[in-house]
Amino acid sequence: MAEPSVRPTSTGSALPALLSFLGGAGTVTGSKFLVESERSRVLIDCGLFQGVADLRRRNWRSLPCDAEDIHAVIVTHAHLDHCGYLPRLVRHGFRGPILTSAYTARLAEIVLRDSARIQAEAAQHANEHGWSKHRPARPLYDDRDVDRTVAFFDPVSMNTEVEVMSGTRLSLHSAGHILGSAWARLTLDDGHTVACSGDLGRPGHPLLLPAVPFSGADVLLMESTYGNRRHDDEAGRTRFADVVGRTIERGGIVVIPAFALDRTEVVLHELAALRRTDALPDEVPVFVDSPMALAALDVYREAVRARAPELRAGISADGTDLNPEPFLATRSVQESIAINEVTGPAVIVSSAGMATGGRVVHHLRRLLPDPRNAVAIVGFAAEGTRARELVDGAHTLKMFGEYVPVRAEVADVPHFSAHADAAQIIEWLRDAPAPHTTYLVHGEPDASAALRDRVDRELGWTAVVPRSGEAVLVR
């Protein structure tokens, strides 16, 4: 790769680095943070916008800089809102390394291929049935773009500093959110440091060890998804068991929209516990209807067999703790369609977690009109997603160009979230030296503002909620 030119100045003195918030500001999706120094232009995370139409339309807009002028991308973890824009970036000319952990590289390829498939299927369905305003409807990217993207993945070992390019160095540290997730520290050619939390995990994750503590930086990008909330594990576990039990008693089907990465593993872990206590009878089938989740399970089992250092001790070395069996793994489209013949009681775990696409939308379309059924929302539901509409009490949901009545029970069970809550974030930060500025990102406005005030009050740090598109100096 050619050495980039130095940013010119009128006086010949070095310019301070510039940090631009291209996504993940004022919203929990689309995380993209551009760091431009004298000798490098690095993008931290490269996620898709999801949720309301105005956000989704941003995926089709050009970035404020040319893709080919970005020298490297750092990806903190494999969720779509942090890596899902990568194939679009490559389509527009990016040709640099994509620096991430080895497990994130494995999982991100699964996510991106699934994303391309869902977009292609949605475009085809829209063209066949005429429900899109675009003629013809097209996917944001396709399989060929994903093929080109994965060729740029350049895995980085955790807790080891590597050179991104001359004078710019990177280290990744486990974030405890999903397998392979990391918080990143970027050291620039002028010596200043920028850290990004990515998504910070919860200390009580059943599979992963807690995040490596934050150890300081000049500038910190801190996620704030649950910046105004507190997790109550015991209450959440009870609420989940109750909705499953009620629905089984009335002969209904529980639909659980679950992110294929990590959330499905945790949900299966909880369902297995209910099975062992007979709260989920053996004769009630549990369908795992997500090829992406099943592929991710394979990667998790490999990590267990390899004794990956980010995993908790006590998980069986052969990976059987993460087997979907005795649940019913649904891999083919035909097997998924066959679930339509099930009348209940039953449980269906299917992606996507916010019900923005994937097989779960087909199940919701069929099952929402029946009051015997239930939907359990087991993680964060972003504004503008179908999951959020259900949590907020929607009476109808729009799917495939038509409105479907919501008569099924809806249970909001955030116990399963893989995000740290506000108190856990403060504890992760507490022992670190204060950054010059902490920017609260990847959160909805109320959550980010609440965490900003708490960081100021409890830590005495300068905390700011940036605006989308804003640029600031790195000091």
N, C-alpha and C positions, 0 to 999 in steps of 0.2 A: 504494500500500500504506500502511495507517495506521501512524503512528509508534508503536512499542511502548512500553508503560509502563515506567518505571524500577523495577527490583527494590527493594522497600521494605526499609528497615533500621530497627531500633529506635532507633538513635542518630542517624540522619540522615547518617552517614558512608557513603562509597562501599564497596560490597562488592567483594572481589576476584572475578575471573572464575572460573568453575567449568568444569572439563573432565571429561566423563563418557565412559567406554569402553563403548559400547553394542554393539560387535562388533569383530572383528579383534584380540581380546585372548585369548591362549592358543590361537589358531587362525589359519590363513592365509586364512580366508574371512569374509564378512559385515562388512567394515570400515565402521564408523560411529563417529564421534567428535564429540560434541556440546559446543560451546563457548558458554557462557552468561555474558554480561557484563551490566553495568547496563542497556544499551540494545539489546542484540541477542542473538539465539539462532540460532547458525549450526551446521549439520551438515556436517562434513568427511567426504566419501564416504558412500555409501548403498548398500552391497553386499548381495548375497544370501549366506546361509550355504549351504555345500555340504559333502558328506561324510557323516559318520555321522548316523544318524536323529535323535539328540538335537540336533545342530546344525541340521538341516533343519527341525525342528519350531519352531525359534526364528523362522523366517520368518513363522509364523502368529501369533506373539505381538504384542501391542500394544507400542509403544515407551513408555518411562516418561514421555514428555511427549506432548501432543496434537500431531498432525501440523500442524494449522492454526496452532499457536503457534511453529513454526519459521519464521524470517524468510527464510532463504536456505540453499541447499545448494551446497557446493563439491565438484566431482568431479575427482579427479586424473587419471583415465584411464578408458577404456571397457571394461575387463574386467568380467565379470559380478559378481565378488566385490567390486567397488568401485562399481558403478552399478546392479546388477540389482534392487535393492529400490525404486528410484525410482517405478515405476508403482504399487506398493503404497502408498507414502507419499502419492502424489497421490490414490489412491482413498480414503484416510483423511482427506483434507482439505488437504494442503499446496498452497499457491497462490503461493509466492514464486519468485524467480529461481533457476535452476540454473546456476551460474557455472562455466564450464569453457573449455578451448581450443576453437577452431573445429573442428579435426580430431577432437577427442574428441566434440564434439556430433554430428558426422557419423557416426562409428563407433558411438557409444552408441545412436543410433536403430536401426542395423542389429542390434546385439546385443539390444536390448530387444524388437524385433519377433520376432526368432528365439526368444528366451526365451518370449514369450507363445505362439508357435506350438507349441514343444516341450511346454509345460505343457498346452495344449489337447489335443494329440495323446495325451499320456500319460494325461490324465483320460479321454478317450474310449476309449482302449484298455483302461484299467482297468475302466471301466463295462461294456464289451462282454464282457470276459473274466473279470471278477469277482475280480481279484487284489488290489484295494485294500480295506483295512478300512473306508474311508469310503464311505457310501452316500447320495448319489452322490459320486464323486470330482470335485473341482472344481479349476480352475487358480488359482494365487495371484493372477493378474491376467490381463487379456485385451487384445485389440487396441485397444479403446476407451480403456483406461487408458493405453496407450502413446501413443495419439493426443493425449490430454490432457497427457501428460508432456512430449513433445517441444516442445509450445507454450511451455513454461517455460524452455527452453534459452536462455541468454544468453551468447554467446561472449565471451571475454576475450582480448585480445592478450597474448602472452608478454612478460615483462620490463617490464610497464607497470602501475603501481599504479592501481586503480580503487576507487571508493567502493561498498561493499556497501550501506550505509545510513549515516545520520548518525554520524560518529565511528569507523566501522569500515571498514578498507581492506584490499584483497587484491592480492597480486601472484603471478603464476604464472611458473615458470621450467622450461625443458625438463628432463625426467628421463631421456631416452634409453632408455625401456623399450619403448614402442610409439609409433606415430605419434600425436602430440597429447598424450602423457603429460607430466605436470608435477609438480613439487613446489611446494607452496603456502606462502606466508607471510601470515598474517592479523594485522593490527595492530588491536588493540581500542581502545575508546573511552577506556580508562585508560592507554593507551600501551604496555601489555605486548604481546608478540608470540608467536604460536604458529605453528610451521612443521610441515608434514607432508610426509614424503618421497614419499607414494604408494608406487608400486613403482619402485625405482631400477634403471636399466638397466645393462648391462655395457659397459665401454669398447670392447670388441671387436665390438660389434654390426655385422653386415655392411652395414646400411642406414642406421642412425641415428648421429648424432654423440653423443659422451659427454654425460652430464648436466652442466648448468650447476652449478658447485661450490656447495656449501652455504655461506652467508655469515652465518649466525648467527640466533638467536632466543632468547627467554627460555625457551621450552618447545619441545622437538622430539619429534615422533612419528616414529620411525624403523622402517621395515619390517625384518624379521629372517628372512625366508623361508629364506635360505641362510646364516643366522648361524653355523652350525657346519660349513660346507662350503667346499671350494675347487674351482673349475672347472678342468678340464684339457682345454683345447680340442683339442689334437692327439690325445690318447687318445680323446676322445669322437668326433672325426671318424673315427678309425680303427675304433672299435667299431661305429659306424653303418654304415660301408662293409662291414665284415665280415659283419654280420647280413644286410644286403641281399644280398651275394654268396652266402652260404651258402644262403639261402632260395631264390634263383634257381636255384642248382645242383641242389637237390633238387626243383625243379618246384613250389615252394610260393608262397604269396601273403604279402607283408609288409603288415600293417595298421599304419598310423601314426596314432594318435589325436593330433590337433594342434589347439591353440586356433586359431580362425578368424582372430583378430587377431594379426598379426605372426608367430606361430609357423609358420603355413602358408607365409607368404612366405619365411621362413628355411629351412624344410625343402625347399621347391621350389628355392631357391637351391643347396642342397647336392646335391639329386638332379640338378640340371642339371650340376653339376661332375662327378658320377659318370658322367653320360651322355657328357660331353665326353672322358673318359678311357677310355671303353668298359667301365668297371666296371659300368655299367647299360646292357646292350645295347639298341640301338634297337628291337628287336622285342619287348621286354618293356614292356607298357603300364603307364602310371602314371595312375591315376584321381584327380582332385581332386574328392572327393565332399562338397562343403559349399557350398550356396548362399550362406551367410553369409561364408565365406572368399572366395568369388569376388566378392561385393559389396564386401568390404573391400579386395580387390586393386584394384578400380576406384578407390577413394579413394586408395590408395597411389600408383597411377599418376598420378592428378590432382595429388598432392603433388609428384611428380617433375617433371611438366610445369610446375608453378608454381614450381619450384626452392625448395621450402619450406626455410627456414634450418636446420631440425633434421636434414635429410638429408645424408648424406655426398656429397662431390663424386665424380664418376666414374660415377654411375649414369646410364645412357643417358637423355637428355632426353625421348625419346618414350615412356618407360615400358616398353620391350620387355623390359628385364631382369626385370620382374615379371609378364610374361605367363605364364599357366598352360601355354600351348602351348610345346613340342610335346606336353605332357601333355594328358590327356583331361578337359576340364571337364564335370562332371556336374551339371546344373542341375535337371532335373525329377525328380519321384519315379519316373517310369517309367524314366529313365536310370539312376537309382540301383539300382532293382530289377534292371535288366538286368545289373548287375555280378555278380549271383548266378550267371550262366551262365559266368563266367570261371573256369577251373579252374587257371590258373597256368602258368608263373610270371607274377607281376604285382605291382604296388605300389598300395595304396589309401591315400591321405591323406584323412582325414575327421575332422570335429569331432563331439563335444567333446573337448578335450584330456585331461580326467580321466576320460573315458568315463562321465560321469554322465548323458548323454542324447544325443539327436541321432542322425544316421545311422550313426555308428561303432558304436553298440550293436548294430544289426542285423548289421553285418559281423562283429563279434566273436562274436555268437551262432552264426553260420554257420561261422566259420573256426577258432575256438578248439579244437574237438575233433580237428583233423587235425594230427599232429606234423610234417607237411611245412611248415606255415605258421609265421609268426612275428609277434609284436607288438613294435613298438619304441616305448617310452615316452620321449618326447623333451623332457619338461619336468617341473616339480615335480608330484608326485602327492600330494594332500592325504589325510590320514587319513580313512578311511571311504569313499573313492572306489574305483571299480572299477580304475582305474589303479594305485592304491596296493596294492590286493589282489593284482594281478598282480605288481607289483614284489616284494611280500613272499612270493611263492611259493604263492598260492592254488591249490588243486587243482580248485575249482569256482567259478563266478561266478553270482550270481543276476541274471537278466534277464527282465523281463516275467513275473514270478511263478513262474519255474522255474529250476532249477540246470543250468548248462551245464558239462561237463568241460573243464578246461584241459590240453590236450596239446600245444598249439603252443609253440614256443620264445618266451620272453619276454626282451627285452633292455632294460635301463635305461640310457638315453643322455641324461643331464642336460646334455650339452654344448650342447643347443639352448635351454636356459633363457634367458629374457630378463631374469632377475634378477641383480643384482650378488651376488658371493659375499662372504664375511666380510671378506677383505682389501681388496676393492674398496670396500666400504662404509666401512671405516676410512680409506682414502685420500680418499674423498669428504668425509669429516668433518674430516680432519686440520688443515687450515689455517684453520678457522673458530674464532671465539671460543666458549668453552664455554657452552652453555645452562645455565640454572639446574638443569634436570632434562631428561634424555633418556629417553623411554619407548619400550621395545622392543615393537613391536606387529606384527601380521600375520605371525606365525610360530608354529610349534608349540613347546611348552614347552622342549624341549632346545635348539632353535636359538636361541630368544630368550635363554635363560639363558647360553648360550655367548657370544653377542654382547655381552650385558651385562657379562660378566667381561672381555671383550677391550676394550670401550670404557673400562672402569675402569682396566685395566692399562696400555693403550697411550696413552690420551688423558688419563687422570686426571679424567674427567668423572663426574658423578653419574648413574648409569643405573639404571633400574627396569623390571621386568617387571610391568605392571599386571594386575589381575584383571578378569575380565569383570564389567561392572556397576559397577566402582569409579568414584568421583568424587574429583578432586583440585583444589586451588586452583592458579591460574595466577599464579606469582610472578616 
